[in-house]
Amino acid sequence: MINAIIFSKDRAAQLRLLIYSIQKNAPHVFNLNVIYTSSNEEFNKGYEKVKEEFSSVCNFVEQTDNFKGDVLNLLDSDSELSCFFTDDDIIYKSFDVESVKNSINADEDVFCFSLRLGKNTNFCYAMNTPNVFRDYTESEGVLSWDWSVHYLDFGYPLSVDGHIFKTKDILKLTKKVGFTNPNTFEAALQIFESFPKNKMASFPESVLVNTPNNIVNTSFANRNGLTHGADVRELNKNYLNGSIIDLESMDFYNIVGCHQEIEFKYK
């Protein structure tokens, strides 16, 4: 199984949606670990509810003051592959995990396999501009390209949103940088932009999308909530009152970016 670490803050309702989407579309693929933190007791109640439902399939760890230590403790060196998710990710379609493993193992130049990229992800939400994707190869249902000559999403291997790495590679890099939360972790990793493995791989169509309907970090003012804003307090209140975000009612018909706001619907 692929060792996975999910980062979550104040978004128990969205964390539940992510875990459910993994159970539905990628069962028995990931060994799931959740590092969570809450800014008040109401948000903590949300996490207690998620833990009640998914404690049999997830390892929940409350974030400490030593966030880097929390991450390193869960980066299992015995696992061949590792990845990270944030709680606003959704795996929206099933995929062949053997293709992921084969791609990473067959070519020593492949640094990571991206679940969030594909030929469909032609728009970079974060920079509000089109992605340029060129000079890729396609073989046995997998794309590969030289990320070092790309920009924006296709030139960004060190993401914590659904990129799968060899554990020995990402563990080595993680040990070398300082960070205090998921955002500063991803930012710190960018010093390795000249990492010698110059390829990325993905499926022809993305299988994961990040939904920036809101923001909880205070480190970076990322674009969010422009078309389908969803207040985290309201989401948490609804969840505690028995309403869950309904994956089956969400519209994944036209995913054009690895970040894309999608309207939440409830049941």
PyRosetta script that sets phi, psi and omega in degrees:
from pyrosetta import init, pose_from_sequence

init()
pose = pose_from_sequence("MINAIIFSKDRAAQLRLLIYSIQKNAPHVFNLNVIYTSSNEEFNKGYEKVKEEFSSVCNFVEQTDNFKGDVLNLLDSDSELSCFFTDDDIIYKSFDVESVKNSINADEDVFCFSLRLGKNTNFCYAMNTPNVFRDYTESEGVLSWDWSVHYLDFGYPLSVDGHIFKTKDILKLTKKVGFTNPNTFEAALQIFESFPKNKMASFPESVLVNTPNNIVNTSFANRNGLTHGADVRELNKNYLNGSIIDLESMDFYNIVGCHQEIEFKYK")
pose.set_psi(1, 153.9)
pose.set_omega(1, 178.0)
pose.set_phi(2, -85.6)
pose.set_psi(2, 125.7)
pose.set_omega(2, 179.0)
pose.set_phi(3, -74.0)
pose.set_psi(3, 122.8)
pose.set_omega(3, -175.1)
pose.set_phi(4, -123.5)
pose.set_psi(4, 136.4)
pose.set_omega(4, 175.1)
pose.set_phi(5, -117.2)
pose.set_psi(5, 123.0)
pose.set_omega(5, 178.7)
pose.set_phi(6, -103.5)
pose.set_psi(6, 130.4)
pose.set_omega(6, 176.3)
pose.set_phi(7, -99.8)
pose.set_psi(7, 132.4)
pose.set_omega(7, -177.2)
pose.set_phi(8, -145.7)
pose.set_psi(8, 135.2)
pose.set_omega(8, 174.3)
pose.set_phi(9, -139.2)
pose.set_psi(9, 120.9)
pose.set_omega(9, 172.0)
pose.set_phi(10, 57.9)
pose.set_psi(10, 20.5)
pose.set_omega(10, -177.1)
pose.set_phi(11, -133.5)
pose.set_psi(11, 57.2)
pose.set_omega(11, -179.9)
pose.set_phi(12, -60.8)
pose.set_psi(12, -37.9)
pose.set_omega(12, -178.8)
pose.set_phi(13, -63.2)
pose.set_psi(13, -41.1)
pose.set_omega(13, 179.2)
pose.set_phi(14, -75.4)
pose.set_psi(14, -33.9)
pose.set_omega(14, 173.9)
pose.set_phi(15, -60.3)
pose.set_psi(15, -42.5)
pose.set_omega(15, 177.5)
pose.set_phi(16, -59.9)
pose.set_psi(16, -41.7)
pose.set_omega(16, 179.0)
pose.set_phi(17, -61.3)
pose.set_psi(17, -44.4)
pose.set_omega(17, 179.0)
pose.set_phi(18, -61.6)
pose.set_psi(18, -49.0)
pose.set_omega(18, -178.5)
pose.set_phi(19, -61.2)
pose.set_psi(19, -41.7)
pose.set_omega(19, 178.2)
pose.set_phi(20, -62.4)
pose.set_psi(20, -41.1)
pose.set_omega(20, -179.7)
pose.set_phi(21, -64.9)
pose.set_psi(21, -34.9)
pose.set_omega(21, 176.7)
pose.set_phi(22, -68.1)
pose.set_psi(22, -43.7)
pose.set_omega(22, 178.3)
pose.set_phi(23, -60.7)
pose.set_psi(23, -38.2)
pose.set_omega(23, -177.4)
pose.set_phi(24, -77.1)
pose.set_psi(24, -46.1)
pose.set_omega(24, -169.9)
pose.set_phi(25, -104.9)
pose.set_psi(25, -12.4)
pose.set_omega(25, 178.0)
pose.set_phi(26, -143.1)
pose.set_psi(26, 55.1)
pose.set_omega(26, -179.1)
pose.set_phi(27, -67.3)
pose.set_psi(27, 141.3)
pose.set_omega(27, 175.8)
pose.set_phi(28, 63.1)
pose.set_psi(28, 22.4)
pose.set_omega(28, 178.2)
pose.set_phi(29, -98.8)
pose.set_psi(29, -38.7)
pose.set_omega(29, -172.3)
pose.set_phi(30, -116.8)
pose.set_psi(30, 142.5)
pose.set_omega(30, 164.8)
pose.set_phi(31, -90.9)
pose.set_psi(31, 105.1)
pose.set_omega(31, -166.9)
pose.set_phi(32, -90.6)
pose.set_psi(32, 128.6)
pose.set_omega(32, 172.7)
pose.set_phi(33, -126.5)
pose.set_psi(33, 136.6)
pose.set_omega(33, -179.8)
pose.set_phi(34, -119.4)
pose.set_psi(34, 123.1)
pose.set_omega(34, 168.9)
pose.set_phi(35, -101.1)
pose.set_psi(35, 116.0)
pose.set_omega(35, -174.5)
pose.set_phi(36, -126.2)
pose.set_psi(36, 155.7)
pose.set_omega(36, 173.6)
pose.set_phi(37, -148.2)
pose.set_psi(37, 150.0)
pose.set_omega(37, -179.0)
pose.set_phi(38, -132.8)
pose.set_psi(38, 144.1)
pose.set_omega(38, -175.8)
pose.set_phi(39, -91.7)
pose.set_psi(39, -8.3)
pose.set_omega(39, 173.4)
pose.set_phi(40, -156.6)
pose.set_psi(40, 176.5)
pose.set_omega(40, -173.9)
pose.set_phi(41, -68.0)
pose.set_psi(41, -33.1)
pose.set_omega(41, 179.1)
pose.set_phi(42, -64.3)
pose.set_psi(42, -42.8)
pose.set_omega(42, 176.9)
pose.set_phi(43, -65.8)
pose.set_psi(43, -36.1)
pose.set_omega(43, 178.3)
pose.set_phi(44, -64.3)
pose.set_psi(44, -36.3)
pose.set_omega(44, 176.6)
pose.set_phi(45, -61.3)
pose.set_psi(45, -36.0)
pose.set_omega(45, 176.3)
pose.set_phi(46, -60.6)
pose.set_psi(46, -42.7)
pose.set_omega(46, 179.4)
pose.set_phi(47, -67.9)
pose.set_psi(47, -35.3)
pose.set_omega(47, 176.9)
pose.set_phi(48, -61.8)
pose.set_psi(48, -36.1)
pose.set_omega(48, 179.4)
pose.set_phi(49, -69.5)
pose.set_psi(49, -41.6)
pose.set_omega(49, 176.7)
pose.set_phi(50, -62.2)
pose.set_psi(50, -41.9)
pose.set_omega(50, -178.9)
pose.set_phi(51, -62.7)
pose.set_psi(51, -38.1)
pose.set_omega(51, 178.2)
pose.set_phi(52, -60.4)
pose.set_psi(52, -37.8)
pose.set_omega(52, -175.9)
pose.set_phi(53, -82.1)
pose.set_psi(53, -33.9)
pose.set_omega(53, -168.9)
pose.set_phi(54, -122.5)
pose.set_psi(54, 14.1)
pose.set_omega(54, -178.0)
pose.set_phi(55, -62.9)
pose.set_psi(55, -21.7)
pose.set_omega(55, 179.8)
pose.set_phi(56, -78.8)
pose.set_psi(56, -16.8)
pose.set_omega(56, -178.1)
pose.set_phi(57, -118.6)
pose.set_psi(57, -7.5)
pose.set_omega(57, -179.2)
pose.set_phi(58, -132.5)
pose.set_psi(58, 146.8)
pose.set_omega(58, 170.8)
pose.set_phi(59, -98.5)
pose.set_psi(59, 114.6)
pose.set_omega(59, -177.7)
pose.set_phi(60, -99.0)
pose.set_psi(60, 128.8)
pose.set_omega(60, 179.9)
pose.set_phi(61, -128.4)
pose.set_psi(61, 121.2)
pose.set_omega(61, 177.4)
pose.set_phi(62, -74.7)
pose.set_psi(62, 132.2)
pose.set_omega(62, -176.6)
pose.set_phi(63, -62.1)
pose.set_psi(63, 139.8)
pose.set_omega(63, 177.7)
pose.set_phi(64, -107.4)
pose.set_psi(64, -176.4)
pose.set_omega(64, 176.2)
pose.set_phi(65, -71.3)
pose.set_psi(65, -13.8)
pose.set_omega(65, 178.1)
pose.set_phi(66, -107.5)
pose.set_psi(66, 75.4)
pose.set_omega(66, -175.9)
pose.set_phi(67, -62.3)
pose.set_psi(67, -40.6)
pose.set_omega(67, 178.2)
pose.set_phi(68, -59.8)
pose.set_psi(68, -42.0)
pose.set_omega(68, 177.0)
pose.set_phi(69, -62.5)
pose.set_psi(69, -38.0)
pose.set_omega(69, 177.1)
pose.set_phi(70, -59.0)
pose.set_psi(70, -44.1)
pose.set_omega(70, -178.8)
pose.set_phi(71, -66.9)
pose.set_psi(71, -47.1)
pose.set_omega(71, -178.0)
pose.set_phi(72, -63.3)
pose.set_psi(72, -33.8)
pose.set_omega(72, 178.8)
pose.set_phi(73, -64.5)
pose.set_psi(73, -27.0)
pose.set_omega(73, -177.1)
pose.set_phi(74, -100.3)
pose.set_psi(74, -8.4)
pose.set_omega(74, 175.1)
pose.set_phi(75, -81.3)
pose.set_psi(75, 90.4)
pose.set_omega(75, -172.1)
pose.set_phi(76, -74.7)
pose.set_psi(76, 111.8)
pose.set_omega(76, -178.0)
pose.set_phi(77, -67.6)
pose.set_psi(77, -14.8)
pose.set_omega(77, 177.5)
pose.set_phi(78, -80.2)
pose.set_psi(78, -13.3)
pose.set_omega(78, 177.6)
pose.set_phi(79, -88.9)
pose.set_psi(79, 132.3)
pose.set_omega(79, -178.6)
pose.set_phi(80, -66.8)
pose.set_psi(80, -38.8)
pose.set_omega(80, -176.1)
pose.set_phi(81, -124.1)
pose.set_psi(81, 146.9)
pose.set_omega(81, 178.7)
pose.set_phi(82, -140.0)
pose.set_psi(82, 153.8)
pose.set_omega(82, 174.6)
pose.set_phi(83, -150.9)
pose.set_psi(83, 169.1)
pose.set_omega(83, 177.4)
pose.set_phi(84, -124.2)
pose.set_psi(84, 151.1)
pose.set_omega(84, 170.7)
pose.set_phi(85, -132.2)
pose.set_psi(85, 155.3)
pose.set_omega(85, 165.1)
pose.set_phi(86, -108.2)
pose.set_psi(86, 158.9)
pose.set_omega(86, -169.9)
pose.set_phi(87, -69.8)
pose.set_psi(87, -8.4)
pose.set_omega(87, 175.4)
pose.set_phi(88, -99.6)
pose.set_psi(88, 16.2)
pose.set_omega(88, 171.4)
pose.set_phi(89, -84.8)
pose.set_psi(89, 155.5)
pose.set_omega(89, 173.8)
pose.set_phi(90, -141.6)
pose.set_psi(90, 128.2)
pose.set_omega(90, 168.8)
pose.set_phi(91, -86.8)
pose.set_psi(91, 108.7)
pose.set_omega(91, -168.3)
pose.set_phi(92, -99.4)
pose.set_psi(92, -4.9)
pose.set_omega(92, 175.1)
pose.set_phi(93, -152.3)
pose.set_psi(93, 157.0)
pose.set_omega(93, -178.0)
pose.set_phi(94, -76.2)
pose.set_psi(94, 162.5)
pose.set_omega(94, -179.0)
pose.set_phi(95, -153.5)
pose.set_psi(95, 165.6)
pose.set_omega(95, -179.2)
pose.set_phi(96, -92.4)
pose.set_psi(96, 105.4)
pose.set_omega(96, -177.1)
pose.set_phi(97, -66.4)
pose.set_psi(97, -27.5)
pose.set_omega(97, 179.1)
pose.set_phi(98, -64.9)
pose.set_psi(98, -32.8)
pose.set_omega(98, 176.6)
pose.set_phi(99, -64.7)
pose.set_psi(99, -36.9)
pose.set_omega(99, 176.4)
pose.set_phi(100, -62.3)
pose.set_psi(100, -51.4)
pose.set_omega(100, -177.7)
pose.set_phi(101, -62.5)
pose.set_psi(101, -44.2)
pose.set_omega(101, -178.7)
pose.set_phi(102, -63.4)
pose.set_psi(102, -39.5)
pose.set_omega(102, -179.0)
pose.set_phi(103, -63.2)
pose.set_psi(103, -45.4)
pose.set_omega(103, -178.3)
pose.set_phi(104, -70.4)
pose.set_psi(104, -38.2)
pose.set_omega(104, -175.7)
pose.set_phi(105, -81.5)
pose.set_psi(105, -25.7)
pose.set_omega(105, -174.8)
pose.set_phi(106, -80.8)
pose.set_psi(106, -22.4)
pose.set_omega(106, -175.6)
pose.set_phi(107, -130.0)
pose.set_psi(107, 112.5)
pose.set_omega(107, -177.6)
pose.set_phi(108, -65.1)
pose.set_psi(108, -17.7)
pose.set_omega(108, -179.6)
pose.set_phi(109, -83.6)
pose.set_psi(109, -9.3)
pose.set_omega(109, 179.5)
pose.set_phi(110, -78.4)
pose.set_psi(110, 115.5)
pose.set_omega(110, -178.9)
pose.set_phi(111, -81.1)
pose.set_psi(111, -39.9)
pose.set_omega(111, -179.4)
pose.set_phi(112, -155.6)
pose.set_psi(112, 159.5)
pose.set_omega(112, 173.4)
pose.set_phi(113, -111.0)
pose.set_psi(113, 122.4)
pose.set_omega(113, -177.2)
pose.set_phi(114, -96.7)
pose.set_psi(114, 124.2)
pose.set_omega(114, 173.6)
pose.set_phi(115, -82.5)
pose.set_psi(115, -13.7)
pose.set_omega(115, -173.0)
pose.set_phi(116, -99.6)
pose.set_psi(116, -3.6)
pose.set_omega(116, -177.3)
pose.set_phi(117, -114.0)
pose.set_psi(117, 159.2)
pose.set_omega(117, 177.6)
pose.set_phi(118, 177.6)
pose.set_psi(118, 178.8)
pose.set_omega(118, 179.5)
pose.set_phi(119, -63.8)
pose.set_psi(119, -19.5)
pose.set_omega(119, 179.4)
pose.set_phi(120, -77.3)
pose.set_psi(120, -20.4)
pose.set_omega(120, -173.6)
pose.set_phi(121, -87.4)
pose.set_psi(121, 72.7)
pose.set_omega(121, -174.4)
pose.set_phi(122, -95.7)
pose.set_psi(122, 7.5)
pose.set_omega(122, -179.8)
pose.set_phi(123, -131.7)
pose.set_psi(123, 131.6)
pose.set_omega(123, 177.4)
pose.set_phi(124, -96.1)
pose.set_psi(124, 104.2)
pose.set_omega(124, -177.6)
pose.set_phi(125, -63.7)
pose.set_psi(125, -42.4)
pose.set_omega(125, -174.6)
pose.set_phi(126, -59.4)
pose.set_psi(126, -37.2)
pose.set_omega(126, -178.7)
pose.set_phi(127, -104.6)
pose.set_psi(127, -0.3)
pose.set_omega(127, 178.0)
pose.set_phi(128, 54.3)
pose.set_psi(128, 49.0)
pose.set_omega(128, -177.2)
pose.set_phi(129, -153.2)
pose.set_psi(129, 156.3)
pose.set_omega(129, 179.4)
pose.set_phi(130, -64.9)
pose.set_psi(130, 144.1)
pose.set_omega(130, 168.8)
pose.set_phi(131, -78.8)
pose.set_psi(131, 148.2)
pose.set_omega(131, 171.9)
pose.set_phi(132, -113.4)
pose.set_psi(132, 122.2)
pose.set_omega(132, -177.2)
pose.set_phi(133, -128.7)
pose.set_psi(133, 118.9)
pose.set_omega(133, -173.4)
pose.set_phi(134, -146.2)
pose.set_psi(134, 165.7)
pose.set_omega(134, 171.5)
pose.set_phi(135, 54.6)
pose.set_psi(135, 38.0)
pose.set_omega(135, 176.2)
pose.set_phi(136, -95.2)
pose.set_psi(136, 160.2)
pose.set_omega(136, 173.1)
pose.set_phi(137, -114.5)
pose.set_psi(137, 153.5)
pose.set_omega(137, 178.8)
pose.set_phi(138, -131.1)
pose.set_psi(138, 124.2)
pose.set_omega(138, -178.6)
pose.set_phi(139, -147.7)
pose.set_psi(139, 128.8)
pose.set_omega(139, 177.0)
pose.set_phi(140, 51.8)
pose.set_psi(140, 43.6)
pose.set_omega(140, 174.8)
pose.set_phi(141, 75.5)
pose.set_psi(141, 19.9)
pose.set_omega(141, 179.8)
pose.set_phi(142, -134.4)
pose.set_psi(142, 135.6)
pose.set_omega(142, 173.9)
pose.set_phi(143, -94.3)
pose.set_psi(143, 149.1)
pose.set_omega(143, 170.7)
pose.set_phi(144, -143.5)
pose.set_psi(144, 150.7)
pose.set_omega(144, -176.7)
pose.set_phi(145, -157.7)
pose.set_psi(145, 163.9)
pose.set_omega(145, 177.3)
pose.set_phi(146, -87.3)
pose.set_psi(146, 105.8)
pose.set_omega(146, -176.4)
pose.set_phi(147, -71.0)
pose.set_psi(147, -21.1)
pose.set_omega(147, -175.3)
pose.set_phi(148, -71.0)
pose.set_psi(148, -15.1)
pose.set_omega(148, 178.1)
pose.set_phi(149, -110.0)
pose.set_psi(149, 10.8)
pose.set_omega(149, 176.0)
pose.set_phi(150, -108.5)
pose.set_psi(150, 166.9)
pose.set_omega(150, 177.4)
pose.set_phi(151, -125.7)
pose.set_psi(151, 176.2)
pose.set_omega(151, 177.0)
pose.set_phi(152, 53.1)
pose.set_psi(152, -138.2)
pose.set_omega(152, -169.3)
pose.set_phi(153, -66.3)
pose.set_psi(153, -32.1)
pose.set_omega(153, -178.0)
pose.set_phi(154, -84.0)
pose.set_psi(154, -3.6)
pose.set_omega(154, 175.2)
pose.set_phi(155, -117.0)
pose.set_psi(155, 27.9)
pose.set_omega(155, -171.7)
pose.set_phi(156, -132.0)
pose.set_psi(156, 77.0)
pose.set_omega(156, -176.1)
pose.set_phi(157, -73.8)
pose.set_psi(157, -30.4)
pose.set_omega(157, -172.1)
pose.set_phi(158, -90.1)
pose.set_psi(158, 66.0)
pose.set_omega(158, 176.8)
pose.set_phi(159, -104.4)
pose.set_psi(159, 150.8)
pose.set_omega(159, 175.2)
pose.set_phi(160, -101.9)
pose.set_psi(160, 18.7)
pose.set_omega(160, 176.3)
pose.set_phi(161, -111.6)
pose.set_psi(161, 81.4)
pose.set_omega(161, 169.9)
pose.set_phi(162, 76.0)
pose.set_psi(162, 28.5)
pose.set_omega(162, 171.1)
pose.set_phi(163, -101.2)
pose.set_psi(163, 132.0)
pose.set_omega(163, -175.6)
pose.set_phi(164, -104.8)
pose.set_psi(164, 127.5)
pose.set_omega(164, -176.5)
pose.set_phi(165, -120.8)
pose.set_psi(165, 160.6)
pose.set_omega(165, 163.3)
pose.set_phi(166, -67.7)
pose.set_psi(166, 131.3)
pose.set_omega(166, -175.1)
pose.set_phi(167, -57.2)
pose.set_psi(167, -41.0)
pose.set_omega(167, -177.8)
pose.set_phi(168, -61.6)
pose.set_psi(168, -32.8)
pose.set_omega(168, 179.4)
pose.set_phi(169, -72.2)
pose.set_psi(169, -53.4)
pose.set_omega(169, -175.3)
pose.set_phi(170, -70.9)
pose.set_psi(170, -30.5)
pose.set_omega(170, 176.8)
pose.set_phi(171, -65.3)
pose.set_psi(171, -43.2)
pose.set_omega(171, 179.0)
pose.set_phi(172, -59.6)
pose.set_psi(172, -44.9)
pose.set_omega(172, -178.9)
pose.set_phi(173, -69.6)
pose.set_psi(173, -40.7)
pose.set_omega(173, -178.6)
pose.set_phi(174, -61.4)
pose.set_psi(174, -39.1)
pose.set_omega(174, 179.9)
pose.set_phi(175, -63.8)
pose.set_psi(175, -25.9)
pose.set_omega(175, -172.6)
pose.set_phi(176, -86.9)
pose.set_psi(176, -13.5)
pose.set_omega(176, -174.6)
pose.set_phi(177, -114.7)
pose.set_psi(177, 158.8)
pose.set_omega(177, 175.7)
pose.set_phi(178, -104.3)
pose.set_psi(178, 141.3)
pose.set_omega(178, -179.4)
pose.set_phi(179, -164.4)
pose.set_psi(179, 159.1)
pose.set_omega(179, -176.1)
pose.set_phi(180, -126.7)
pose.set_psi(180, -7.6)
pose.set_omega(180, 178.8)
pose.set_phi(181, -159.6)
pose.set_psi(181, 173.8)
pose.set_omega(181, -177.7)
pose.set_phi(182, -58.9)
pose.set_psi(182, -36.9)
pose.set_omega(182, -177.7)
pose.set_phi(183, -70.4)
pose.set_psi(183, -42.7)
pose.set_omega(183, 178.0)
pose.set_phi(184, -72.8)
pose.set_psi(184, -24.5)
pose.set_omega(184, 174.2)
pose.set_phi(185, -64.0)
pose.set_psi(185, -52.6)
pose.set_omega(185, -179.8)
pose.set_phi(186, -62.2)
pose.set_psi(186, -41.3)
pose.set_omega(186, 179.7)
pose.set_phi(187, -62.6)
pose.set_psi(187, -42.1)
pose.set_omega(187, -178.3)
pose.set_phi(188, -65.0)
pose.set_psi(188, -33.9)
pose.set_omega(188, -178.9)
pose.set_phi(189, -65.3)
pose.set_psi(189, -18.8)
pose.set_omega(189, -175.7)
pose.set_phi(190, -70.2)
pose.set_psi(190, -8.9)
pose.set_omega(190, 175.8)
pose.set_phi(191, -67.1)
pose.set_psi(191, -16.0)
pose.set_omega(191, -179.2)
pose.set_phi(192, -94.2)
pose.set_psi(192, 34.7)
pose.set_omega(192, -176.7)
pose.set_phi(193, -66.7)
pose.set_psi(193, -14.4)
pose.set_omega(193, 177.1)
pose.set_phi(194, -105.1)
pose.set_psi(194, 23.6)
pose.set_omega(194, 178.5)
pose.set_phi(195, -54.0)
pose.set_psi(195, 134.7)
pose.set_omega(195, -170.1)
pose.set_phi(196, -63.4)
pose.set_psi(196, -21.2)
pose.set_omega(196, 176.7)
pose.set_phi(197, -81.2)
pose.set_psi(197, 112.5)
pose.set_omega(197, -167.6)
pose.set_phi(198, -104.2)
pose.set_psi(198, 13.9)
pose.set_omega(198, -179.2)
pose.set_phi(199, -116.6)
pose.set_psi(199, 148.1)
pose.set_omega(199, 166.9)
pose.set_phi(200, -119.6)
pose.set_psi(200, 160.6)
pose.set_omega(200, 178.0)
pose.set_phi(201, -138.3)
pose.set_psi(201, 158.5)
pose.set_omega(201, 177.4)
pose.set_phi(202, -162.3)
pose.set_psi(202, 172.9)
pose.set_omega(202, 169.0)
pose.set_phi(203, -77.6)
pose.set_psi(203, 161.5)
pose.set_omega(203, 177.3)
pose.set_phi(204, -58.8)
pose.set_psi(204, -28.0)
pose.set_omega(204, 174.7)
pose.set_phi(205, -129.6)
pose.set_psi(205, 138.9)
pose.set_omega(205, -178.6)
pose.set_phi(206, -60.9)
pose.set_psi(206, 153.0)
pose.set_omega(206, 177.3)
pose.set_phi(207, -118.5)
pose.set_psi(207, -6.6)
pose.set_omega(207, 179.8)
pose.set_phi(208, -129.4)
pose.set_psi(208, 142.8)
pose.set_omega(208, 173.7)
pose.set_phi(209, -134.8)
pose.set_psi(209, 142.0)
pose.set_omega(209, 173.3)
pose.set_phi(210, -95.5)
pose.set_psi(210, 134.8)
pose.set_omega(210, -175.5)
pose.set_phi(211, -110.1)
pose.set_psi(211, 93.2)
pose.set_omega(211, -177.2)
pose.set_phi(212, -80.5)
pose.set_psi(212, 57.9)
pose.set_omega(212, -179.6)
pose.set_phi(213, -78.0)
pose.set_psi(213, -12.8)
pose.set_omega(213, 178.7)
pose.set_phi(214, -158.3)
pose.set_psi(214, -179.0)
pose.set_omega(214, -179.8)
pose.set_phi(215, -141.9)
pose.set_psi(215, 142.3)
pose.set_omega(215, 177.1)
pose.set_phi(216, -124.3)
pose.set_psi(216, -16.6)
pose.set_omega(216, -178.6)
pose.set_phi(217, -79.7)
pose.set_psi(217, 152.0)
pose.set_omega(217, 177.4)
pose.set_phi(218, -112.4)
pose.set_psi(218, 6.7)
pose.set_omega(218, -176.8)
pose.set_phi(219, -86.8)
pose.set_psi(219, -36.3)
pose.set_omega(219, -176.0)
pose.set_phi(220, -138.1)
pose.set_psi(220, 139.0)
pose.set_omega(220, -179.5)
pose.set_phi(221, -87.8)
pose.set_psi(221, 69.4)
pose.set_omega(221, -178.7)
pose.set_phi(222, -69.1)
pose.set_psi(222, 148.6)
pose.set_omega(222, 175.4)
pose.set_phi(223, -61.1)
pose.set_psi(223, 139.9)
pose.set_omega(223, 180.0)
pose.set_phi(224, -167.3)
pose.set_psi(224, 156.3)
pose.set_omega(224, 169.3)
pose.set_phi(225, 59.4)
pose.set_psi(225, 34.2)
pose.set_omega(225, -177.2)
pose.set_phi(226, -82.0)
pose.set_psi(226, -32.1)
pose.set_omega(226, -177.9)
pose.set_phi(227, -122.6)
pose.set_psi(227, -29.4)
pose.set_omega(227, -177.8)
pose.set_phi(228, -135.3)
pose.set_psi(228, 52.0)
pose.set_omega(228, -179.6)
pose.set_phi(229, -58.2)
pose.set_psi(229, 139.9)
pose.set_omega(229, -179.1)
pose.set_phi(230, -139.6)
pose.set_psi(230, 110.5)
pose.set_omega(230, -177.2)
pose.set_phi(231, -66.0)
pose.set_psi(231, 130.3)
pose.set_omega(231, -175.3)
pose.set_phi(232, -65.4)
pose.set_psi(232, -31.9)
pose.set_omega(232, 178.9)
pose.set_phi(233, -68.4)
pose.set_psi(233, -40.5)
pose.set_omega(233, 178.4)
pose.set_phi(234, -67.5)
pose.set_psi(234, -41.0)
pose.set_omega(234, 177.1)
pose.set_phi(235, -59.5)
pose.set_psi(235, -43.8)
pose.set_omega(235, -178.3)
pose.set_phi(236, -67.9)
pose.set_psi(236, -40.3)
pose.set_omega(236, 178.0)
pose.set_phi(237, -61.9)
pose.set_psi(237, -45.8)
pose.set_omega(237, 178.6)
pose.set_phi(238, -60.8)
pose.set_psi(238, -41.6)
pose.set_omega(238, -179.3)
pose.set_phi(239, -63.6)
pose.set_psi(239, -45.0)
pose.set_omega(239, 179.2)
pose.set_phi(240, -64.9)
pose.set_psi(240, -25.7)
pose.set_omega(240, 179.0)
pose.set_phi(241, -89.6)
pose.set_psi(241, 5.0)
pose.set_omega(241, 172.3)
pose.set_phi(242, 104.7)
pose.set_psi(242, 2.6)
pose.set_omega(242, 178.6)
pose.set_phi(243, -97.4)
pose.set_psi(243, 131.6)
pose.set_omega(243, 176.8)
pose.set_phi(244, -116.0)
pose.set_psi(244, 152.0)
pose.set_omega(244, 174.8)
pose.set_phi(245, -69.7)
pose.set_psi(245, 129.0)
pose.set_omega(245, -171.8)
pose.set_phi(246, -95.2)
pose.set_psi(246, 102.7)
pose.set_omega(246, -179.3)
pose.set_phi(247, -56.1)
pose.set_psi(247, -43.4)
pose.set_omega(247, -174.7)
pose.set_phi(248, -66.5)
pose.set_psi(248, -18.8)
pose.set_omega(248, 179.7)
pose.set_phi(249, -94.8)
pose.set_psi(249, -3.9)
pose.set_omega(249, -179.2)
pose.set_phi(250, -82.9)
pose.set_psi(250, 150.0)
pose.set_omega(250, -173.7)
pose.set_phi(251, -99.9)
pose.set_psi(251, 105.3)
pose.set_omega(251, 177.8)
pose.set_phi(252, -107.9)
pose.set_psi(252, 22.7)
pose.set_omega(252, -173.3)
pose.set_phi(253, -65.2)
pose.set_psi(253, -38.0)
pose.set_omega(253, -172.2)
pose.set_phi(254, -129.9)
pose.set_psi(254, 70.5)
pose.set_omega(254, 177.7)
pose.set_phi(255, -82.1)
pose.set_psi(255, 118.0)
pose.set_omega(255, -176.1)
pose.set_phi(256, -117.2)
pose.set_psi(256, 0.8)
pose.set_omega(256, 179.6)
pose.set_phi(257, -150.0)
pose.set_psi(257, 161.2)
pose.set_omega(257, 176.4)
pose.set_phi(258, -75.5)
pose.set_psi(258, -18.7)
pose.set_omega(258, 167.8)
pose.set_phi(259, -117.3)
pose.set_psi(259, 127.8)
pose.set_omega(259, 179.9)
pose.set_phi(260, -158.7)
pose.set_psi(260, 125.5)
pose.set_omega(260, 177.8)
pose.set_phi(261, -69.5)
pose.set_psi(261, 132.0)
pose.set_omega(261, 178.0)
pose.set_phi(262, -131.1)
pose.set_psi(262, 134.7)
pose.set_omega(262, -176.9)
pose.set_phi(263, -64.9)
pose.set_psi(263, 132.5)
pose.set_omega(263, 174.8)
pose.set_phi(264, -83.3)
pose.set_psi(264, 133.7)
pose.set_omega(264, 172.6)
pose.set_phi(265, -123.2)
pose.set_psi(265, 154.6)
pose.set_omega(265, -166.7)
pose.set_phi(266, -122.7)
pose.set_psi(266, 159.1)
pose.set_omega(266, 169.4)
pose.set_phi(267, -144.9)
pose.dump_pdb("model.pdb")
